[in-house]
Amino acid sequence: LQVKGGMKPSVSLLPPSSLQISGDSAALLCLLSSYSPQGALVSWTLDGSEVTEGVVTSAESEQDGRYSRSSVLTLSKARWEAGELYVCRVTHDGAPHEASFPSPPPKPSVSLLPPSSLQISGDSAALLCLLSSYSPQGALVSWTLDGSEVTEGVVTSAESEQDGRYSRSSVLTLSKARWEAGELYVCRVTHDGAPHENVDVLAKLLIVRAVTIFHFSYHGYYGHKNSRYRYIVISIETLGEKITNNFLLCLLSFSFSPNEHKDTDKRRAQDSGFLRLL
């Protein structure tokens, strides 16, 4: 953005990584870059109150007519972990406004993927938990099955970094029989590198007990009488219980002969019976 012949600063606030947190101190780094003219001012606030102790701001440096500078706020590790809001506020005389950036780093994006039919090989099945786009590093992963922690069969990768964001994955391998038993799997992620209380992200996967025979009843059908396919709205019950608390509405495709009489279609649409899922 060009303002009055100048460029406003690009401002980035980087929290301390687990390696940067040494002893009892932690350092936050505020980077200003690519602005013009010179004269950008930096200040820090903590939960809305200005902070001057522990602040060191560099002199401005120039390259190709653009300026940059940095500012470091060093504070106690205990204060960093207390969960407060840090703001690096930049006022640039060449722009008609000030720029600020809050410090809470991004929490992990968590996805839990069930095994596909191809992934279920032999007597085993693998669930994949993906963590992405978080900072700083240090996210921890654990698994629970119906509320009980599971450690056997768990393999968690090392964290990888790209552009200051981290990612990792965790795989839970279990028997095919246990997978088909219909239990609640939870991939629990604790990310304690944020300047607030631990981020606790849950990805839950509820597995409905696998059966091949469902009782079904038709509620009507849709489609032209000469259509090759009819779309039947049904409700499904398994083992005497509805799969959901409400009606589970499904659209299934059934093949009819074009020469069948519509009364036959109507009779079939009012029938009930059993459907085998292949």
C-alpha positions as CSV (number, residue, x, y, z in Angstrom):
1,L,0.0,0.0,0.0
2,Q,1.5,3.3,-1.1
3,V,0.6,6.4,1.0
4,K,1.9,9.9,0.2
5,G,4.8,8.5,-1.7
6,G,5.7,6.1,1.1
7,M,5.2,2.4,2.0
8,K,3.7,1.2,5.2
9,P,5.7,-1.3,7.3
10,S,5.0,-5.1,7.0
11,V,4.8,-6.1,10.7
12,S,5.3,-9.6,12.0
13,L,5.3,-10.7,15.7
14,L,7.1,-14.0,16.4
15,P,6.6,-15.8,19.7
16,P,9.5,-17.7,21.3
17,S,10.0,-21.3,20.2
18,S,10.6,-24.0,22.7
19,L,14.3,-23.7,22.0
20,Q,14.2,-19.9,22.5
21,I,12.6,-20.2,25.9
22,S,15.8,-20.5,27.9
23,G,15.9,-20.7,31.7
24,D,13.4,-18.3,33.2
25,S,13.1,-15.9,30.2
26,A,11.3,-15.8,26.9
27,A,11.8,-13.4,24.0
28,L,9.2,-12.0,21.5
29,L,10.5,-10.6,18.2
30,C,8.7,-7.9,16.3
31,L,9.9,-7.4,12.7
32,L,9.2,-4.3,10.6
33,S,10.2,-4.4,6.9
34,S,9.9,-2.8,3.5
35,Y,8.7,0.7,4.6
36,S,9.5,4.2,3.5
37,P,10.3,6.8,4.6
38,Q,12.3,6.0,7.8
39,G,11.0,7.0,11.2
40,A,8.8,4.0,12.2
41,L,8.2,3.9,16.0
42,V,7.6,0.7,18.0
43,S,5.9,0.2,21.3
44,W,4.7,-2.8,23.3
45,T,1.5,-3.4,25.2
46,L,0.6,-6.2,27.5
47,D,-3.1,-6.7,28.1
48,G,-3.6,-3.1,27.0
49,S,-0.9,-1.6,29.3
50,E,2.3,-0.2,27.8
51,V,5.5,-2.2,28.5
52,T,9.0,-0.6,28.4
53,E,11.0,-2.9,30.6
54,G,12.9,-5.6,28.7
55,V,12.4,-3.8,25.3
56,V,15.3,-3.4,22.9
57,T,14.6,-1.8,19.5
58,S,17.3,-1.8,16.8
59,A,18.3,1.2,14.7
60,E,16.7,1.4,11.3
61,S,18.5,-0.1,8.3
62,E,18.1,0.9,4.7
63,Q,18.3,-1.1,1.4
64,D,17.2,0.1,-2.0
65,G,15.3,3.0,-0.4
66,R,13.3,0.6,1.9
67,Y,13.7,0.5,5.7
68,S,13.5,-2.2,8.3
69,R,14.0,-2.6,12.0
70,S,13.3,-5.0,14.8
71,S,12.2,-4.9,18.4
72,V,12.6,-7.6,21.1
73,L,10.6,-7.9,24.3
74,T,12.2,-10.1,26.9
75,L,10.1,-11.2,29.9
76,S,10.0,-13.9,32.4
77,K,9.0,-17.4,31.3
78,A,6.3,-17.4,34.0
79,R,4.8,-14.2,32.7
80,W,4.8,-15.5,29.1
81,E,3.0,-18.7,30.2
82,A,0.5,-16.7,32.3
83,G,-1.6,-16.2,29.2
84,E,-1.6,-12.5,28.4
85,L,-2.2,-10.5,25.2
86,Y,1.0,-9.0,23.7
87,V,0.8,-6.3,21.0
88,C,3.6,-4.8,19.0
89,R,2.3,-1.5,17.9
90,V,3.9,0.4,15.0
91,T,3.4,4.0,14.2
92,H,4.8,5.1,10.8
93,D,4.9,8.8,10.1
94,G,4.6,8.1,6.4
95,A,1.2,6.5,6.7
96,P,-2.1,7.9,7.9
97,H,-2.6,5.1,10.5
98,E,-0.7,2.8,12.9
99,A,-0.2,-0.9,12.5
100,S,-0.5,-3.4,15.4
101,F,-0.2,-7.1,15.6
102,P,-1.5,-9.3,18.5
103,S,0.7,-12.1,19.7
104,P,-1.4,-15.3,20.3
105,P,0.0,-17.8,17.8
106,P,-2.3,-20.0,15.7
107,K,-3.6,-23.2,17.3
108,P,-3.3,-26.4,15.4
109,S,-5.8,-27.4,12.7
110,V,-6.7,-31.0,13.5
111,S,-8.2,-33.6,11.2
112,L,-9.0,-37.2,12.0
113,L,-9.2,-39.5,9.0
114,P,-10.7,-43.0,9.2
115,P,-9.2,-45.9,7.2
116,S,-10.5,-46.3,3.7
117,S,-11.6,-49.7,2.4
118,L,-8.2,-49.9,0.6
119,Q,-6.3,-49.1,3.8
120,I,-8.0,-51.8,5.8
121,S,-5.6,-54.6,4.9
122,G,-5.8,-58.0,6.4
123,D,-6.6,-57.8,10.1
124,S,-5.5,-54.2,10.7
125,A,-6.9,-50.7,10.2
126,A,-5.1,-47.4,10.6
127,L,-6.5,-44.0,11.7
128,L,-4.6,-40.8,10.7
129,C,-4.5,-37.6,12.8
130,L,-3.1,-34.6,11.0
131,L,-1.9,-31.4,12.8
132,S,-1.1,-28.4,10.7
133,S,-0.4,-24.6,10.6
134,Y,0.4,-24.0,14.2
135,S,3.1,-22.1,16.0
136,P,5.3,-22.4,18.0
137,Q,6.4,-26.0,17.9
138,G,5.7,-28.4,20.8
139,A,2.2,-29.8,20.0
140,L,1.5,-33.1,21.8
141,V,-0.7,-35.9,20.6
142,S,-2.5,-38.6,22.5
143,W,-5.3,-41.1,21.6
144,T,-8.3,-42.3,23.6
145,L,-10.7,-45.1,22.8
146,D,-14.1,-44.8,24.5
147,G,-12.5,-42.5,27.1
148,S,-9.5,-44.7,27.8
149,E,-6.0,-43.7,26.7
150,V,-4.4,-45.8,24.0
151,T,-0.6,-46.1,23.5
152,E,-0.2,-49.4,21.8
153,G,-0.1,-49.1,18.0
154,V,0.5,-45.3,18.1
155,V,3.3,-43.8,15.9
156,T,3.7,-40.0,16.0
157,S,6.0,-38.2,13.6
158,A,8.5,-35.5,14.4
159,E,7.4,-31.9,13.8
160,S,8.2,-30.3,10.5
161,E,8.4,-26.5,9.9
162,Q,7.6,-24.3,6.9
163,D,7.4,-20.5,6.9
164,G,7.3,-20.5,10.7
165,R,4.3,-22.9,10.9
166,Y,4.6,-26.4,12.2
167,S,2.8,-29.7,11.4
168,R,3.0,-33.3,12.4
169,S,0.9,-36.5,12.1
170,S,0.0,-39.5,14.3
171,V,-1.2,-42.9,13.3
172,L,-3.2,-45.3,15.4
173,T,-3.1,-48.9,14.1
174,L,-5.6,-51.4,15.6
175,S,-7.2,-54.7,14.7
176,K,-9.8,-54.7,12.0
177,A,-12.2,-56.4,14.5
178,R,-11.8,-53.6,17.0
179,W,-12.3,-51.0,14.3
180,E,-15.6,-52.6,13.3
181,A,-16.7,-52.9,16.9
182,G,-18.1,-49.3,16.8
183,E,-16.2,-47.2,19.4
184,L,-15.4,-43.5,19.9
185,Y,-11.9,-42.6,18.9
186,V,-10.4,-39.2,20.0
187,C,-7.2,-37.7,18.8
188,R,-6.3,-35.2,21.5
189,V,-3.9,-32.4,20.7
190,T,-2.4,-30.2,23.5
191,H,-0.5,-27.1,22.2
192,D,1.1,-25.3,25.1
193,G,3.2,-22.8,23.2
194,A,0.5,-20.2,23.1
195,P,0.5,-17.2,25.4
196,H,-2.7,-18.4,27.1
197,E,-4.0,-21.6,28.7
198,N,-3.2,-24.7,26.8
199,V,-5.1,-25.2,23.5
200,D,-6.9,-28.5,23.8
201,V,-8.3,-29.6,20.4
202,L,-10.3,-32.7,20.0
203,A,-11.1,-34.6,16.8
204,K,-13.7,-37.2,17.4
205,L,-14.8,-40.1,15.1
206,L,-17.8,-42.1,16.1
207,I,-17.9,-45.4,14.4
208,V,-21.4,-46.9,14.0
209,R,-21.4,-50.7,14.5
210,A,-20.8,-52.4,11.1
211,V,-23.7,-54.6,10.0
212,T,-24.7,-55.9,6.6
213,I,-28.5,-56.2,7.1
214,F,-30.6,-53.1,7.7
215,H,-34.4,-53.1,8.1
216,F,-35.9,-50.4,6.0
217,S,-39.3,-48.9,5.2
218,Y,-40.2,-46.8,2.2
219,H,-41.8,-43.4,2.6
220,G,-42.3,-42.7,-1.1
221,Y,-40.4,-42.3,-4.3
222,Y,-39.4,-39.6,-6.7
223,G,-38.9,-39.7,-10.4
224,H,-40.9,-40.1,-13.6
225,K,-42.7,-43.4,-14.0
226,N,-40.8,-44.3,-17.1
227,S,-37.4,-43.5,-15.5
228,R,-34.9,-46.3,-15.3
229,Y,-34.0,-45.2,-11.7
230,R,-36.2,-44.3,-8.8
231,Y,-35.0,-42.4,-5.7
232,I,-36.5,-43.8,-2.6
233,V,-36.5,-41.9,0.7
234,I,-36.2,-44.4,3.5
235,S,-35.5,-44.6,7.2
236,I,-33.0,-47.2,8.4
237,E,-32.8,-49.1,11.7
238,T,-30.0,-51.3,12.8
239,L,-30.3,-53.9,15.6
240,G,-33.6,-52.4,16.6
241,E,-32.3,-48.9,17.0
242,K,-32.3,-45.9,14.7
243,I,-28.8,-44.9,13.6
244,T,-29.5,-41.3,14.6
245,N,-31.8,-39.7,17.1
246,N,-33.9,-38.4,14.3
247,F,-35.0,-39.9,11.0
248,L,-32.0,-40.8,8.9
249,L,-33.0,-39.9,5.4
250,C,-31.2,-41.5,2.6
251,L,-31.5,-41.4,-1.2
252,L,-30.9,-44.7,-2.8
253,S,-31.0,-45.6,-6.5
254,F,-33.2,-48.6,-7.5
255,S,-33.5,-50.1,-10.9
256,F,-36.9,-50.7,-12.4
257,S,-37.9,-52.0,-15.8
258,P,-39.3,-49.3,-18.0
259,N,-42.2,-51.6,-18.8
260,E,-43.3,-52.1,-15.2
261,H,-46.8,-50.8,-14.4
262,K,-46.9,-47.8,-12.1
263,D,-49.1,-49.8,-9.7
264,T,-46.2,-52.2,-9.3
265,D,-43.9,-49.2,-8.6
266,K,-46.4,-47.9,-6.1
267,R,-46.7,-51.2,-4.3
268,R,-43.0,-51.5,-4.1
269,A,-42.7,-48.0,-2.7
270,Q,-45.0,-48.9,0.1
271,D,-43.4,-52.2,0.9
272,S,-40.8,-52.9,3.6
273,G,-38.2,-55.6,3.9
274,F,-34.5,-56.0,4.1
275,L,-31.6,-54.5,2.2
276,R,-28.2,-56.0,2.1
277,L,-25.4,-53.4,1.8
278,L,-22.6,-54.7,-0.3
